[in-house]
């Protein structure tokens, strides 16, 4: 079962990455995008309509 990436997961990972880098100010959007991209890359691919038609 594929579970979509949600805002809470992104927020949690973004905060972790931000803290790990020393809490730099003014870069919240950068860390949000890093976290979102990382979570999407780690997520299993969604089934395509061709896969579900079988």
N, C-alpha and C positions, 0 to 999 in steps of 0.2 A: 504494500500500500504506500503510495507516494504521499508524503506530507509536505505541503507547501511551506516555503520559508515565510515566517511571519515577522511582524515589526518588533516583537519582544526579543526574538532571536538576534535580529540585526542590532538592536540597541545593546544587548548584553555583550555581543562580540565586539562591537564598536568601542564600548567602554573599556573592555579588556585590552584591546589593541592600543587605545589611547593611553591608558595607564602604563602599559608596557613600554611605550615610547617616551615616558616622562611627562605626560599630561600637557602637551603643547597647546597653547591658547589659540583660538581662532581657526581651528582646523576640523571642526565637527563634521562638516559635509564630506571632507576627505575620508575620515574614519568611517562614516556611515557607508560610503560607497565601497571602501575596502572590505568592510564586513559583509555587505550585501553580495558583492562579487565572490567573496570566498565561500559564503554559504551556498550560493547558487552553483558554484563549481563543484562543491562537495555533494550536492543533492543528486539523487539518482535521476536519470532522464525521465521525463513524463512519457507515458505511452502515446504514440501517435494514433491517429484515426485508422491507419492501415493496420497497426498492431491489434487494435480492439476489434476490427472487423473479422479477424481470423477465428 
